[in-house]
């Protein structure tokens, strides 16, 4: 059995054509398998992306509806402030107040009531009631707060009036306290959800304020009930798969009508509700409970399970500046599974088509280049048929990928060891590595006669291997040893050397007498290139 420098052999028993066909098929199968594996592992990610898109769309819809609700209210509040300042409006000018704000309440039905209060404790409240208008004027008499209640017709005619004592003080209401924090940069603010005093309904209030020449502060407020907000924000109809709902920053949820489920928050907040079906309330509570347990994460999709079903929700602020009221959207993951399942036949059908086309293309390529594949040079010998392949090479004679050398280091003509002998076959190895690879037979003369290397007078095989390694290190570089394979083999009772050379992936130079020479194979010879030709060759090849 032959001894080798790297102790490796390159199998060549298969024809190049068969190996190419096999490798192409393996590559196709690997690609298809990788696609299937990636599809399996990324199916959940795809499903998540679809769900996130649905959540984002639901959030955008809610935000857009919120703008439709609050933008006209905020704009009208600022316009009303300017008008009130110009008119020097006070809570006592009730007839003027009514004439101004009846059109506002009729045009913007989402405003449930309008309030004008002063820093000296006076307040005028005006709201729609059963097709008429209800007003309340708060003032102080004999250190007691008196509420003057009036009922007005739709055309602003007084129907009746009554008086009563009250402990109500506008200065203690959330909207009044919020108004004290306003400034020129922030002319309007909205409260967090709270229970309206007169309507006994939860809602939020938008406020603005100003001062008159007597340094009295006036606060103008618009009330909007949460139920009105919810009617605009919630999904319409049972056919919609997503659920939208309102809640306070503390997790107080707007309940559907008639629902008696546990309410997050305090009971004095009143009966929060939103339009919809009772079935939606339970999943809403689950999402809010999960949200509270996760430290109230905002603007981030979160998944949770309920009765074996996965749901995604996101809670975000409807008022980005003050975070006074939150909204949530919930999307079931079930319909995303259905979308993926519906596409499974298409996916596997596509894979089958890809596989069929790939196999067909592989066959066409192999057939097309078959005549070229017959001429692919041999650069390695088969372990099983080693001697037969050596004889076959000798019969072929020297070529671009095959070279014979009689000895490794002795000049047979002079009978002395000569450096020129070593450089001669090293040139061949450099040429092989810079071109297509090849095989060097040492111990075979130019005529193909097997001489052996006894003339080189090596004491043993280890000395041969050591000498080869030293020459490689001195004249080529040990970093290129991976491209070379030295085989010591006995044939016909004579020892020969077989050096298999692969094509290198970078330029290889021969170092000798302080020079660096670049060789390539041209026919059966190694040709040295000039510097300009080396640059061109390297540029085109690597």
N, C-alpha and C positions, 0 to 999 in steps of 0.2 A: 504493500500500500504506500502511496507517495506521501512524503512529509511536506508540510507547508509552513510558510512564514506566519500566516494568519489563522491557519487551521480551519479554513472555510472553503467551500466549493460553491459554484454557481450552477444550479441545475439547468441543463439544456436539452433534456430528453424530449420535451414537448417542442413541436415546431413553433416558430414565431407566430404563424397565423393562428394556430390553436390557442396559444397563450394570449394573443391580443384579443381574440373573441372571448376567451374566458375572463380576462381582466375587465373588458368592457361590460360584460354581463354582471360581474361582481360589483363594478362601480354603480351600475344602474340599480341593482338590488339594494346596495348600501344607501343610495340616495332615496329610494322609495321607503326603505325601512326607517331612515332618519326622519323623513317627512311624517310617517305614521306615528313614530315615537313623539316627535315634537308636537304633532296635532293632538295627541293624547294628553301630554303634559300641559299644553297651553289652552286646552279646551275651557278650563275654568277661568283662565285669564281672559279669553275671548268673551266668555259669558259675562265676566265682570265688566269688561269694557262696554258691552252692550247695555248693561244695567246702569253704569255710570252715565252713559249718554242719556238714558231715559230719565235719570235723576236730574241731570243738568237741564234737560228740556223742561221738566216739571218745575224746577226752581226758577228758570227764566220766565216761565209762564206766570208763576206766582208774583215774581218781582214786577213784571210788566203790568199785571192787574193791580198791584199795590200802587204803582205810579198813576194808573188811571183813577184810583181812588183819592190819593193824597195830594197829587200835584195841583189839581184845581182847587182843593180846599186850602192848601198853603198859599197859593196865589191870591185867592179871594180874601184870605185872612190879612195879607199884607195890604191889599187894596182897601179893605175895610178899615184898617188902622189909619191909612192916609186920610180917608174920608172922615173918620171920627175925629182926627186931630183938626182938620180944617173946619169941621162943623162944631168943634168944642163939645162933642157929645158927652153927656153925663147920664148916670142912671135915672135922673129925674126926667129927662126928655124922652119919655116912653113912647109917645105918639110918633116922634121922628125916628126913634129906634125901630119901631114896628114897621114903618113904611120902608125903611132901608133894608131890613133883614128878612121880611116875608118873601121878597123875590129871591133872595139868596137861598133860603131853606127850600123853596119850591124848585129852584134850578138844580140844587145839589142835595138831593134827598138823603144822601149818606150822612149829612150833618144833622144830628138829632136835636141839638139845641145850641143857642148862642148866649154867652154870658159877658156882661160888662161889670167889672168890680173896681173899686177904688181903695187906695191905701187907708182911707179913713173909715172903712167898714161898710160902705154902701155897695149894693149889688143889684143888677137887673138881669133876670133869667128869662129866656124866651124860647118856647118849644111848641112843636105840633102836638095836638091831643085830640083824637077822635074826630078829625076833620076840621077842628077849630084850632085856636092858638091859646096856649097857657103861658102866663107871665107871673113872675114873682119879684117884688121889689123889697129889698131888705134895707132897713134903716134903724136908727136907734132913737128911742123915746124914753125919757126918764130912766136911763141906764139899762133899758131892756131892748132886745132886738125884736122888731116887729116885721112880720112878713105880710105884705099887701099882695093878695092873690087876685088875679083877674083872668077872666075867660073872654077871649076875643073871637068874633066871627071870622070867617075866611076872608072877608073884605075889610077887616080891621075895625069892626064896630064892637064896642064894649057890650058884653052880654050880662055879666055879673061880676061882683067884686066882694071880697071878704078879707078880713084881717085876722091874724092870729099871732100869738107870741111864739118865738122860736129860739132855740139855743144854737141854731145854725150860724156859723161865722165863716165867711168866705176866706178869711186869712189863714184858716186852718186846713183848707182843702189842698190836695196835691197839686192841682194846676196853678193855684195862686202862689204857692211856695216855689214852684218851678219857674214862674215868671220873674221872680226876683233874681234869677241867675242869668237873665238875658243881657246881651250887650250889643254894640253896633255890628260886630262881626257875626253875631248869632241872633238875628231878629226874631226867629221862631224856634220853638222846641215842642216836642211831644212828650206827654207823660208816659210812664209805664201803665199797664192795665190796672184799673181800680174800679170800685163800685160807685156809680153815679148816685148822688144824694136824692134827687127828685125822681128819676126814672127807675131807681133800684135795679139798674142793669149795668153789667161790666162794660167798660170801654176805655178809650184813650182820649186825651184832650190836647189840642194844639193851642199854644198861647203866644201872644205878643204883648208888648206894653209900651207906654210912653209917659211923659210927664208934662203937666201944663205949667203956665207961668207962676202958679202958686205952689209949685213943687209937689203937687199931688200926683201920685202914680196911678195910671189907669191900666187895667189888664183886660184884654179882649180874648175870649176863649171860644173855640168851636169844639163841641163834643161829637165823637163818632163812636157808636156802639160796636162792640166786638162781633155781635151777630151780623151786623151789616157788612163788616169787613170779611167775615167768614163766608157769607153768601157769595161774595165776589171772588174769593180766593179758592174755595173748595172745588173739587172736581164735580162736574155736572153729570148727573145720571149714574146708574149702576154699571153701565157698560165700560166706564173708564177704569183702567186697572190701577192707576196711581191714586193716592190719597193725599190731600193737602189739608192742613189744620193749623190753628193758631195756638200759641201758648205764651205765657209770660216768661221773663228771665228766670223765674223761680220754678218753672215747670207747671204752672197752673194751666190746665187744658180747657179748651172750649168744647163742651160736650154736645153731642147730637140732641135734638129735641126729645124730651120724654125719657132720657137716660138717667138712671139713678145709680150709676156706678160710682166708685170711690173717686173723689176729686182731689188731685194733687194741689196742695195749697191750703188755705184756711177757709172755713165755711162762711165767714162774713164777707167774702168776696162776691157772694151771690151765685146764682145759677148760670154758670157759663155754658153756652151751647153753640152749636153750629148746625147748619142744615146737613142732611145726609141720612144714612141708614144706620140702625143700631149696630149692625155687624162691623162697621168700621171703627166703632169706639174702642173695642177691645185691642185691636192691633195698634191703634193710636196710643193707648195706655202702655202697651208693651214697649213701644219705641221710646216713649218719654221716660219710662222707668229705667230702661237700658241706658238712655242718654244721661240721666241723673247719676246712675251708678258709675259712669265713665267720666265723671268730673266735667260734665257739660261741654263736650267737644263741639266746636262750632265749625260750620262750612267744610265738613269732612264726611264722606259717605261711610256708613257703618252698617255691618251686616249682623243680623240676629236671627234666631230660629224660634218658631212658634208652632207647636203641634206637628213637628217634622217638616215644616215648610220654612225655607229661607227667605228673609225679607231684607231689603236695603232701605235705609232712611238717611236723611240729612236735615239738620236743623240749622237755621241761619237767621240773621237779624234782618227784619224788614226796614229797620231804621239804622243804617250803617253809622250814622253820626252819633246817635245817642243810645242805640241798643235798647229802645224802650219796649219793643214788641218783637217776638220771634214767630217764625213760621217753620213748619216741618212738611216734608214730602216723603211718602213711602211708596216703594215700587216692589212688587213681588218678583222673586227670581224665577218662578215657575215658567212664566211665558218665555224667558230667555232659554230655558232648557228645550222648550218646544221648537224655538227657532233653530237651535243647533241640530235637534233630531230631524227636523224637516230637511236639512241640508246634507245629512249623512249620505243618502244615495248619490247625490251630486258629487260629494267629495270622493267617494270610492269609485264612482264612475270615471271621474277625472284621473284618479291614480291609475286605473286600468288602461285608460287611453295613453297616458304618459309612458307606462311600461311597454305597451305594444309599439308605440312609436320609437322608443329608445332601442328596443330589441331589433326592430326593422332597420333603424339607422346603423346600428352596430354591424349587422350583416352586410349592408350596402357598403360601408366603409372598408370592411375586411375584404370584400370581393373587389372593390375598386382598386385597392392598393396591394392586392395579393401579389402581382408581378414584382412590385418593389420589395415586398417583404421577403421574397425568395433570396434577395441579394443582401440582406442584413448581415453584417460581418459577425464572425464568431470571436468573442473576446474571453470565453471561459470554456473549460472542458468538463464533460460529465464525469462524475465520480464512478458511475457504474461502467462506463465504456471508455475509460481513460486511455488505454493503450491503442484501441482501435481509432480513437479520434486523433491521437498523435500521428499514427501512420497516415490517416486521411489528410492531415495538415501537411505532412512532408510531401505527399503526392501532389498537393495543390501548388506547392512552391511559394516563394516569397511574394508578398503583396502589401497593400496599404495597411493591412491589419496583421501581417505575419512576417517575422524576420528570423533568420538563422544566424547563429554565431558559433564558431568552432570551439572557443574557450571563453573562460570568464576573465582571465588575467594574463595568460601566457601567449607571447607571439611565437607561433609555431615555426616561422621562418628563421628567427634569430635564436629560438630556444630559450629566451629570457622573458621574465615578467615585464610587461610594458603598460604604462599608464594609458597609452593610446588605445589599447585593447578594451580597457574598462570604459573609457570615454565613448568608444564607438557604440557599444550596446546601451549605455546610459542615454545617448542621443535618441536611440530608438524608443526607449521608455518615455522620454519627454515628448517625442513626436506622437506616440500613441495617446498619451494623456491630453495633449492639446488638440487631437483630431477626433477619432472615433473609438479609441481604445484599440487593443490588439493583444497578440500573444508573441512572446519572445522565447525561442528554443535555443538554449546554450548547450553545446555538445553535439551540434548538427552542422555540417559544413554547407557551403552555398549550393552544392549539388544534391543535398538531401541525404548525405551519408551520415549515419549515426556514429560519431567518434567517441562520445563520452567526454568527461572532464577530468580524466585521470591526469592529463598533462598539467593541470592547474595545481596539483600536488597539495590538496587540502587533506589535513590529517583525519578529519571526520566531518560529518554533516553539520555539527555545531559550528565548526570553523567557517563553513560555507555561509551559513545563516548570519554569523557575526560579520563576516566580510561584506556581505550584501547590505546589512544594516549600516555599516560604517560608510560605505560608498553612497548610500542613499542619503545619509545625514550630511555628508561632506559636499555632495554635488547637486542634490535636488531639494532635500528638506524632509525631515521625518514626518512633518504634517501631511505629506502626500502618501504615507504608507498605507492609508486606508484604501487607496485606489490600486494598490499592487498586491499580488499574491504569489509568493515564491513556492514552487513545488519541486522537491527533490525526488526523482523517480529513476528506478533501474529498469532498463529495457534492453533486451538482447545481451544481458550481462554487463551493460555499461550504464554508468550514472549520467543522467542528463538533468538539466534545470529547465523548468517551465515557469515563465513569469507571465501571469495574467494581468493585464492592465485595463482599467476602466477609464472612460473619458472623465476628466476632472471638471469641476464646476467653476474653476478659476484658472488663470494663466499659470503655466509651469515653466520655470527657467532652469537651465543647466549652468551651474557655477563652476568655472575652471579658469585657472591662471588670472584671477581677479577680474574676470569678465562674466557677464550674464548673457547667455545665448538662448534664443527662442526658436524651437524647432516644431515643424509640423510634418505629417506624413504626406508624401506625394508619390503614389505608386508604391514600389518596394523600397523607397529611399526616404531618409529623414532630411528635410530641407531647412536650412537656417534662413530666417527672415530678417530683413533690415528693420531698423527702428520704426520707420514710417509705415512699413507693411505690417509690423507687429501691432501698431496702434490701430490701423484699419481693421486688421483681422480680429483683434480683441473687441473692438467697438461693434462689429457686425455679429460676433458670435456669443458674447456674454451679455 
